[in-house]
Amino acid sequence: MLPIFQAIPALKGALSDRETAVLVAPPGAGKTTAVPLALLGESWVGDGKIVMLEPRRLAARAAAARMAQTLGEAVGETVGFRVRLQSKVSAKTRVEVVTEGVFTRMILDDPGLDGVACVIFDEFHERSLDADLGLALARDSQGLLRDDLKILVMSATLDGARVSALLGDAPVVESQGRMFPVETRYLGRNDRLRLEERVGRAVERALAEETGSVLVFLPGQGEIRRAESWLAERLRRPDVDLAPLYGALDPAEQDRAVQPAPAGRRKVVLATSIAETSLTIEGVRVVIDAGLSRVPRFDPSSGLTRLETVR
């Protein structure tokens, strides 16, 4: 049983008594896929729908797919999603997973959020401009137009007291989750080798010494493609599949990377930071971090923001 189920009775009670609540649950507790379905049967939902915000398109699609699978349905029936350039919803949809930008447009078009019983802000600790704006607009709607609208803020790493104060001293519900032993190995840095070769050798070692699939974090699409080429040329393991994962990738390829490896096979997922939150890639036992990240930096001389690769 997922750890989040222990916190759901308290969460239901909090939302029955108040219009706002905060849920703090560690990664892997199951909050993203379990909470919307658990709230769906509450009396205050009625015939309305639950809208849940995700920071990334991949996370929105994956969450919708997992919840639909739990119900034994196809995406677009009880559970659907809407992201930029793609949607799967129907008249039957009761839980709608959307990206933060889509929600902003939704509430600007309909400030009263007609037909919506609850808005869930998932992974709120990422604190994007769209998420902050969406929460501000939802609070305005709640205060001026919809005193029955429920707002739930969820996160794995969040100062619950501060967000509670922001929501008018909303009750804070915590899930303790489960912790598993993690062994950290530092392989050192050899700057004479290109990044893709250093990563490739680490993957070869992980596949030889450990079981299960491997998740590799790289700073960007270019590094992912070069590491994929290096491994495709030198990896002599017919039971291993290579799966890149980044934002610009075709949605079908993204979904293939997130899905568990077929029986008897292993997978090496080469990902950007897109896989850091909101996603659980089944079967992964080893995580390799290249130690580099691509972040936006403001350049005062040009007045522009550019991407910079940093340790």
C-alpha positions as CSV (number, residue, x, y, z in Angstrom):
1,M,0.0,0.0,0.0
2,L,1.3,3.5,-0.9
3,P,2.3,5.6,2.2
4,I,-0.1,8.4,1.1
5,F,-3.1,6.3,2.0
6,Q,-2.4,6.8,5.7
7,A,-2.7,10.5,5.3
8,I,-5.9,10.6,3.1
9,P,-8.5,10.3,5.9
10,A,-6.9,13.4,7.5
11,L,-6.8,15.2,4.2
12,K,-10.5,14.4,3.5
13,G,-11.4,15.8,6.9
14,A,-9.4,19.0,6.3
15,L,-11.1,19.7,3.0
16,S,-14.5,18.9,4.4
17,D,-14.1,21.5,7.0
18,R,-12.1,24.1,5.1
19,E,-11.8,25.4,1.5
20,T,-8.0,25.1,1.5
21,A,-5.4,22.6,2.6
22,V,-1.7,21.8,2.3
23,L,-0.3,18.3,1.8
24,V,3.4,17.6,2.4
25,A,4.5,14.1,1.3
26,P,8.0,12.8,0.3
27,P,8.9,11.6,-3.2
28,G,7.3,8.3,-4.0
29,A,4.5,8.5,-1.4
30,G,1.9,8.3,-4.2
31,K,0.3,11.7,-3.7
32,T,0.1,12.6,-7.4
33,T,-1.9,9.6,-8.6
34,A,-3.7,8.6,-5.4
35,V,-5.1,11.9,-4.0
36,P,-7.3,13.0,-6.9
37,L,-9.0,9.6,-7.2
38,A,-9.4,9.5,-3.4
39,L,-11.1,12.9,-3.3
40,L,-13.4,12.1,-6.3
41,G,-16.0,10.4,-4.1
42,E,-16.3,13.2,-1.6
43,S,-19.8,14.8,-1.2
44,W,-18.5,18.3,-1.8
45,V,-17.2,17.3,-5.3
46,G,-20.7,16.4,-6.4
47,D,-20.9,16.4,-10.2
48,G,-17.9,18.7,-10.5
49,K,-14.4,17.9,-11.6
50,I,-11.0,18.0,-10.0
51,V,-8.3,19.9,-11.9
52,M,-4.6,19.1,-11.0
53,L,-1.7,21.2,-12.1
54,E,1.7,19.6,-13.1
55,P,4.8,21.6,-13.9
56,R,5.6,19.6,-17.1
57,R,3.7,18.1,-20.0
58,L,5.4,14.7,-19.5
59,A,4.4,14.6,-15.8
60,A,0.8,15.6,-16.7
61,R,0.5,12.8,-19.3
62,A,2.2,10.2,-17.1
63,A,0.0,11.1,-14.1
64,A,-3.2,10.8,-16.1
65,A,-2.1,7.5,-17.7
66,R,-1.3,6.0,-14.2
67,M,-4.6,7.1,-12.7
68,A,-6.6,5.8,-15.7
69,Q,-4.7,2.5,-15.4
70,T,-5.7,2.3,-11.8
71,L,-9.3,2.6,-12.8
72,G,-8.9,0.1,-15.6
73,E,-9.9,2.7,-18.2
74,A,-8.3,4.5,-21.1
75,V,-7.0,8.1,-20.7
76,G,-9.8,10.5,-21.7
77,E,-12.6,8.7,-19.8
78,T,-12.8,9.4,-16.0
79,V,-9.2,10.8,-16.1
80,G,-7.9,13.0,-18.9
81,F,-5.2,15.6,-19.5
82,R,-4.7,18.9,-21.3
83,V,-1.3,20.2,-22.3
84,R,0.0,22.5,-25.0
85,L,-0.9,21.1,-28.4
86,Q,-2.4,17.9,-27.0
87,S,-5.4,16.9,-25.0
88,K,-7.4,13.8,-24.1
89,V,-10.7,14.7,-22.3
90,S,-14.3,13.8,-22.8
91,A,-17.7,14.6,-21.3
92,K,-17.1,11.8,-18.8
93,T,-13.8,13.3,-17.5
94,R,-13.9,14.0,-13.8
95,V,-10.2,14.4,-13.1
96,E,-8.3,16.6,-15.5
97,V,-4.5,16.9,-15.3
98,V,-3.2,20.1,-16.9
99,T,0.1,22.0,-17.1
100,E,0.4,25.3,-15.2
101,G,0.2,27.4,-18.3
102,V,-3.0,25.7,-19.5
103,F,-4.6,26.4,-16.1
104,T,-3.7,30.1,-16.3
105,R,-5.5,30.3,-19.7
106,M,-8.4,28.3,-18.3
107,I,-9.0,30.6,-15.3
108,L,-8.6,33.7,-17.3
109,D,-11.2,32.5,-19.8
110,D,-13.5,31.5,-16.9
111,P,-12.6,33.2,-13.6
112,G,-15.5,31.3,-11.9
113,L,-14.1,27.9,-12.9
114,D,-17.6,26.7,-13.7
115,G,-17.9,22.9,-13.0
116,V,-14.6,22.7,-11.1
117,A,-14.9,21.5,-7.5
118,C,-11.2,21.4,-6.6
119,V,-7.9,22.7,-7.9
120,I,-4.8,20.8,-6.9
121,F,-1.3,22.4,-7.2
122,D,1.1,19.5,-7.4
123,E,4.9,19.9,-6.9
124,F,4.4,23.5,-5.8
125,H,7.9,23.7,-4.4
126,E,9.2,24.2,-8.0
127,R,7.7,27.7,-7.7
128,S,7.3,28.7,-11.4
129,L,5.7,32.0,-12.4
130,D,2.7,30.1,-13.9
131,A,2.1,28.2,-10.7
132,D,2.3,31.3,-8.5
133,L,0.0,33.2,-10.9
134,G,-2.4,30.3,-11.0
135,L,-2.6,30.1,-7.2
136,A,-3.2,33.8,-7.0
137,L,-6.0,33.7,-9.6
138,A,-7.6,30.6,-7.9
139,R,-7.5,32.4,-4.5
140,D,-9.2,35.5,-6.1
141,S,-11.8,33.2,-7.6
142,Q,-12.4,31.5,-4.3
143,G,-12.7,34.8,-2.4
144,L,-14.8,36.8,-4.9
145,L,-16.8,34.3,-7.1
146,R,-16.6,30.7,-5.7
147,D,-16.6,30.4,-1.9
148,D,-17.2,26.6,-2.4
149,L,-14.0,26.1,-4.5
150,K,-11.5,23.9,-2.8
151,I,-7.7,24.5,-3.2
152,L,-5.1,21.9,-2.3
153,V,-1.4,22.6,-2.5
154,M,0.9,19.5,-2.6
155,S,4.6,19.1,-2.5
156,A,7.4,16.8,-1.5
157,T,9.8,19.4,-0.1
158,L,7.8,22.4,1.1
159,D,7.6,24.7,4.1
160,G,4.0,23.7,4.9
161,A,3.6,26.5,7.6
162,R,4.5,29.3,5.2
163,V,2.2,28.0,2.5
164,S,-0.5,27.5,5.1
165,A,-0.2,31.1,6.1
166,L,-0.5,32.2,2.5
167,L,-3.8,30.2,2.3
168,G,-5.3,31.8,5.4
169,D,-3.9,29.3,7.9
170,A,-5.0,26.3,6.0
171,P,-4.6,22.9,7.8
172,V,-1.4,21.1,7.0
173,V,-1.5,17.3,6.4
174,E,1.8,15.3,6.4
175,S,2.6,11.9,5.0
176,Q,5.8,10.3,6.4
177,G,6.4,8.1,3.4
178,R,8.9,5.3,3.2
179,M,12.7,5.5,3.2
180,F,15.0,3.0,1.6
181,P,18.8,2.6,2.0
182,V,20.7,4.4,-0.7
183,E,24.4,3.9,-1.4
184,T,26.4,6.8,-2.9
185,R,29.5,6.1,-5.0
186,Y,31.7,8.9,-6.3
187,L,33.5,7.9,-9.5
188,G,35.8,11.0,-9.7
189,R,36.2,13.3,-12.6
190,N,38.6,12.8,-15.5
191,D,38.5,16.0,-17.6
192,R,40.6,14.4,-20.3
193,L,37.6,12.4,-21.4
194,R,34.5,13.9,-23.0
195,L,31.4,13.9,-20.9
196,E,29.6,11.2,-23.0
197,E,32.6,8.8,-22.5
198,R,32.7,9.4,-18.8
199,V,28.9,8.8,-18.6
200,G,29.1,5.8,-20.9
201,R,31.8,4.1,-18.8
202,A,29.7,4.7,-15.7
203,V,26.7,3.1,-17.3
204,E,28.8,0.1,-18.4
205,R,30.0,-0.3,-14.8
206,A,26.5,0.0,-13.4
207,L,25.1,-2.6,-15.8
208,A,27.9,-5.0,-15.0
209,E,27.8,-4.6,-11.2
210,E,24.1,-4.0,-10.5
211,T,20.6,-5.3,-11.5
212,G,17.7,-3.3,-12.8
213,S,17.4,-0.3,-15.0
214,V,19.6,2.9,-15.0
215,L,18.5,6.5,-14.9
216,V,21.2,9.0,-16.1
217,F,20.9,12.7,-15.6
218,L,22.6,14.9,-18.2
219,P,22.4,18.7,-18.7
220,G,20.7,18.8,-22.1
221,Q,19.6,17.3,-25.4
222,G,23.0,17.5,-27.1
223,E,24.7,15.6,-24.3
224,I,21.9,13.0,-24.2
225,R,22.3,12.4,-28.0
226,R,26.1,12.1,-27.8
227,A,25.9,9.8,-24.8
228,E,23.3,7.7,-26.6
229,S,25.5,7.4,-29.7
230,W,28.6,6.5,-27.6
231,L,26.6,3.7,-25.8
232,A,24.9,2.5,-29.0
233,E,28.4,1.9,-30.6
234,R,30.1,0.3,-27.6
235,L,27.5,-1.3,-25.4
236,R,27.5,-5.0,-26.2
237,R,24.4,-6.0,-24.3
238,P,21.4,-7.1,-26.4
239,D,19.1,-7.1,-23.3
240,V,19.5,-3.3,-22.8
241,D,17.4,-0.6,-24.4
242,L,18.5,3.0,-24.6
243,A,15.8,5.6,-24.0
244,P,16.4,9.4,-24.2
245,L,14.1,11.7,-22.3
246,Y,13.9,15.5,-22.7
247,G,11.2,18.1,-23.2
248,A,11.4,18.5,-27.0
249,L,11.2,14.7,-27.6
250,D,8.1,13.3,-29.4
251,P,5.4,12.5,-26.7
252,A,5.3,8.8,-27.7
253,E,9.1,8.5,-27.2
254,Q,8.8,10.3,-23.8
255,D,6.1,7.8,-22.8
256,R,8.3,4.9,-23.9
257,A,11.1,6.1,-21.7
258,V,8.9,6.4,-18.6
259,Q,7.3,2.9,-19.0
260,P,8.9,0.0,-17.3
261,A,11.3,-2.2,-19.3
262,P,9.7,-5.4,-20.8
263,A,10.2,-8.6,-18.9
264,G,13.8,-9.9,-19.2
265,R,15.2,-6.6,-20.4
266,R,16.8,-3.6,-18.8
267,K,16.6,0.1,-19.8
268,V,19.1,3.0,-19.7
269,V,17.1,6.3,-19.5
270,L,19.2,9.3,-20.5
271,A,17.3,12.3,-19.1
272,T,17.5,16.0,-18.4
273,S,16.1,17.4,-15.2
274,I,12.6,16.8,-16.6
275,A,12.8,13.4,-14.7
276,E,13.7,14.9,-11.3
277,T,10.1,15.5,-10.1
278,S,6.6,14.3,-10.7
279,L,7.7,11.1,-12.3
280,T,8.4,7.6,-11.1
281,I,10.2,5.4,-13.7
282,E,9.6,1.8,-12.6
283,G,12.5,-0.6,-12.4
284,V,15.2,1.9,-11.9
285,R,17.8,0.8,-9.3
286,V,20.7,3.0,-10.2
287,V,20.9,6.7,-10.8
288,I,23.9,8.3,-12.5
289,D,24.4,12.0,-12.2
290,A,26.8,13.6,-14.6
291,G,27.3,16.5,-12.1
292,L,26.2,19.2,-14.6
293,S,23.1,21.2,-14.9
294,R,21.8,23.7,-17.5
295,V,20.2,26.7,-15.8
296,P,19.0,30.1,-17.0
297,R,21.3,33.0,-16.1
298,F,20.6,36.7,-16.7
299,D,23.3,38.6,-18.5
300,P,23.3,42.3,-17.4
301,S,25.4,43.4,-20.4
302,S,22.9,42.2,-23.0
303,G,19.7,42.4,-20.9
304,L,18.9,38.8,-21.9
305,T,18.6,35.5,-20.1
306,R,20.7,32.6,-21.6
307,L,21.3,29.0,-20.6
308,E,24.5,28.2,-18.9
309,T,26.0,24.8,-18.0
310,V,27.2,24.7,-14.4
311,R,28.5,22.1,-12.0
